[in-house]
Amino acid sequence: MAVNVVLVHGIRTSATMWRAQLAYLADRGNPAVAVDLPGHGSRMTEEFSLAEVFRTIDNAVMAAAEEGPVLLVGHSMGGLLTMEYAGRADPPPISGLIAGSCTAVPRGAGLATYRLLARGLDALPDRGMWLADRVLDRTLPPETRFDFGAGGFALDTQDYALRTLAGLDVLAALARIEVPIWFVNGQYDQLRINERLFLRTAREAELIVVPRTTHLLTAMRPEVFNAILNLALATIEQRTGSPAVK
């Protein structure tokens, strides 16, 4: 059975951020699903809560595990949430984890500063979307330019979701994860601050830093992120005896 992939998006965005990865996985022959978390994308009107977040991830993982080994992939907030989920005392049935753009402990001064910046952006005319659009225009290639916003931006959910992340104990969760982890950061990612700590804490992990890349690495350098997907999938295929696919 082919390795199945579950993808979890970051804050503000939605499942549409994974379009380039979903296309790659379909071509490779790996079943994949990108979820929308509560308060985001197709679930914009729902209330964000950690209980519903983990229910959403668990439902996707358990359904995928019925079909074969599972690679769990998260970006930014989604990466933090997938680490917390994967590090449960009763571990879920996954065979590997890619945690992208998320090697920062979500609490203390760092989280407070991030929330302050987000609030400042939200206070700008048009809630700062003109500035966000300009940044995306300048940093993303045409083929992925609109992927992050295609499902809408969860502006009303953002601050509450950020505050909720302080309730995670990501380092404790990391120490419990027994499957291989790939930490992936852009060279200019602001969330690289604790990457060495995360690497030391994990039992089996590899750190990959993508040169000349920002926080939005899945869309900025989709071919590189897809190559990392291929690396993780090949590792799981070898370990589980799953057939390699195209």
N, C-alpha and C positions, 0 to 999 in steps of 0.2 A: 504494500500500500504506500502511496506517495505521502510525503510529509505535508501536513496541513498547516496553514499559517493564519494566525489571528492578529490583526493590526489594530492598535489603540491610538487615537489621535491626541494631539496636545490641546492646550487651553485656547479658547476663542474659535478654533477651527472645527473641523468635522471629519467624517470618514472620507470626504472627497480629497483630502490632502494626500491620500495614498493612491491616487489614480495611476501614477507612473509605476508604482510597485505592483498594483493589481494587474496591470497589463503585462508586466514582466513575468509575474508568477503564472498567469494564464498561459503565456507562451511557453514557459518552462514545464507546465503540466502539473503544477501544485495547486490544489484547491485552497482558496483564501477567502477570508471575510474581514471586512473593515467595519467595526462597530461605531455607532453614534452613542456617546455618553449622554446621560441626562443633562438637559439644559443646553445642548449643542445640536447643530444640524437639524435632522428631521425630528428631534426631540427638544427643540428650542423652548417650548412652553413648559416643559417639565422642571421640577425643582431638582437642583443638584444635591446629591447626598452620597457619602461614601458607601453606604449600604447598597444603594441602587447601582453605583459605579461597579462595585465588586460583583453584584448579581449579574450585571450585564456582561462583564468579562468572563465570569464563570460559566454562564449559559453558552457563550460562544466557544469557550475552550472545551467544555464537556461535549458539545455537539461535534466539534472537530475531532476530539479524541475517539469518538465512535468509528471514525473513518481511517484513523492512522495516527502516527506520531505527530506531535504539535510543536511548532515553533511560535512563540509568543513575541510580538514586536510592539514596542511603545516609543512614542516620541514626546519629549518635554514632559508636561504633566502626565501624559500617558505612560511615559517611561517610569516615572516615580510610582504611579499606581500599579503598573505591572510588576515592578520589583516587590512592592508590598504584598500583592496578590500571590506572587510566586513563592514568597517566603513564609507562607502560612505554616502553622504548626502541623497541620494536615495538608501536605503539599499537593497541589493540583497536578493532573497528568500532562505535564509538558516535558519536552525533551531538550529545550534550549530557549534562551531569552536574548533578544537584542534590545538594549536600552539606549536610545538615541537622545542626545542633547539634554541630559538630565542628571549629570553628576554634580549636583549641589544639594546639600542637606536643606530641606524646605522648612526652615525655622529661623528664629533670631533676626539679626540685623539684615541678613541677605534677603529674607522673605519680606521683611518690612519695607526695604528699599524697593523691591520689585513691585509691591502693592502701591507704594507711593508714586512710582513712575506710571503705573497703569492708570491710577486715578488722575494724574496730571494729564495724560493723553485723553482720557475720557472727558475731561473738562474743556477740551479745545472745541472750537466750532466743528460741527458735524462729527462730534465725538472722536476727532482725530483721524477719521477715515481718509481724509485727503492726504495726510502725512503717511499713513500706512500704505496707501496706494502708490505713493511716490517711491517709497522704499522698495516695495515689491516690483515696481516697474524697473528699477535700477539694478536689482539683485537677482531676479529670477529669469530663466530663459523663457521664450515665448510659449514653448510646449507645456510648461507647468505653471505659467504665470497666474492663472486663475484657479488653480486647484485648491489653494488654501481657503479661498473665500466662496467657492461655488456652493457650499452648503449654508452660507451665511456666517456672520461672526457673532459669537455669543457674548456680546458686550454686557448684557445685564447679569450674566452668570459669573463673569470673570473675577470680580473682587471676592465674592463669597467662596468660589472654588479655591482661590489662592489661600484664603484664610483657613479653609478646611484642610489644606495640605499640611498644616502645622501639626495635625493630629496623627500623621504618619510617623512610623519609626523605621525609616528605610534602612538604616545601617543594621539594626537587629534583624530585619527581614533578609537583607543580603547575606548575612552570616549563616542563615539557615538554608539558602538555596543550594541544591546539590547538582543542578544541571549546569552546563557551560553557559557563560554569559559573555556577550560581546558589547562593551561600552563603545559607542561611536559618537565622536564630537567633531564639530567644525573647528578649524584652527582659531577662528575669531568668536567662538561661542562664549557668551557671558556666563553660561552655566558649567564651565570647565573647572570651577574653583576648587572642588573637592575630588577631582577625578583620581588622584593618587590614593586618597583615603578609601574611595569606593573600591579601587583595584586591590588594595591590601585587605579589605574586609571580606571580599568575595572569596569563596573557596576555589573556584575555577573560572577565571575571567581573562579576557584580552581587551586591551584598550587600542582603539583605532582612531587616530586623529586625521581628519581630511584637510589637506592644505587649502588655503585661500577660500575657506567656506565659513559661513555664519551659522546661526542657530537653525535656519531653515534648510538643513542639509538635504532632506529627502527631495525637495523640489529644486534646490539650487544645483545639486550634483546628483541627479537621479541615477545616472549610470554607475556612479561609485557606490551609492547605497545599494543598488541592485546587485553589484558584485559582492558586497558584504552579505546580502541575503543568500547569494549563491554559496558563499563560504560556509555560512551557518547551516544551510540545508545539506550541503555535501557532508559536513561533519556529522549531522544527525543521521543521514542515510547510512553512513559507514558504521556508526555506533549501534543503530537499531536494526540493521540489515534490510532497511527499506530499499526498494529498487530506485536507482538513480533515474531521473527523468530528464527530458530535453531542456 
